[in-house]
Amino acid sequence: MRYVLRDLETFLKIMEHPGRGQSYSIRELAASAQVSKSKIERIVRGELDWLDVNEAHRVVEALGVTVLVLFVPPSSMPQ
């Protein structure tokens, strides 16, 4: 299941001013959220606009925001 990034600009602002203190570099966020550095780089460059549900939750936890601030969950569960 994928969560789609709401807005790249908001993602970048929150990386600079996270709810849990000091700003994150791409490398630091990737390590803290246990998401590959290349995936975070692709998001920052605007090449990727989604993460799987577990990755999205780890990223927002690292950034200190709720998932709905940065991501749109799927509108319905697969059947």
N, C-alpha and C positions, 0 to 999 in steps of 0.2 A: 504494500500500500504506500502511495506517495503523498507527501504534503507539498503543495506548491507555494513558493515564496511569494508573499504579498507584494513587496516593493523592495527593490535592491537598495535604493537610497536609505530607507529605514534600516535595513540590515547593516549597511555600512556605518550609519550614525550610532547604532547600538554597539557595534564592534568598537567604536571610538570611545563611547561612554556607556559601558555596560552597567547593569544594576548592581553588580558585585564589585565595583572598584575600578582598577586600572584598565586602560584600553588593551585590546588584544591585537596581536599581529596574526596573520594567517596561520603561521606555524603554531603559535600559542593556542589559538582557538581550536585548531585541528587536534592538537595533543590533549587539551582539556576535555573536548567533546568526544574524543576517540573516533573521529571521522578523518578520512584520508586528507592529507594536505592538498593533494591535487583536486579533490572535490571542492574544498573550501575556496581554492584559487579560482576554479571555474565559476563558482557562484559569484565571487567578487568581480570577476571580469564580465559577468553577464552572459556567460556561455551555458550555464546550467541554472534552472529555476525551480528545482525540486530536490527533496531528500526523502529517503524512506522514513517511515514513521518513527522508528527508533533513533535514527540519526537526527531527525528534526527535534525530538525531545531532548536528546543529549546536548545539542547546540543551544537551545533556549535555556536549558538548565545552566550551562556554562555562562551564558550571557546574563542570566538573572531576570528573564522576562517569561511571560506565559507563551505557550505555543501559538495562540491566536493573534499575538502581536506581530509575529513574523510569517506565519504560514496559514494557508487555507487547507483544511483537511478535506478529504473526498466527501462529496455531498451524500453519498449512500454507501453502505457496506456491500461488498460483492456477495452474491447469493450462490 
